C-alpha cells in the first residue's frame, strides 16, 4: 500500500489473528531496509528493523490482536525526504520464553481472507 506523501492520518491500527495461544510478548518494529517476500530468509533479513518498539501485544488467547501504529504511519506519510521514513513495513518480534511456537494467519491465508493481517488507516 502506498500512502501519498503529506496525507493526514487520523488513525492506524494493525490487526493480526493469533491461531495458537502461547502467552509470548510480541513487539512491533519499523523495518529499515527493502526486502522481497519471495526471497527473504531469516539469515538475509538479519536485524533490518529499528530497535525502537512501535507497539506490541501478548499471544495470550486465540483471536485478533490490535496495535495502534498511528505515529509510525504518520511518519511514513511524511516520507524520508521530509523527516519521516520510507515504508518498508513492520516486523513482529516475539519473545521466546518457551519452546512453544505461536502461529498467525498470514497474508496468503486462502481459507478465509477476512482473517489475514491488515493495517486499517483512517
Buried (B, 14 or more C-beta within 10 A) or exposed (E): EEBEEEEEBEEBBBBBBBEEBBEBBBBBBBBBEEBEEEEEEEEEBEEBBBEEEBBBBBBEEEEEBEBBBBEBBBBBBBBEEEEBBBBBEBBBBBBEEEEEEBEBBEEEBEEEEEBBBBBEBE
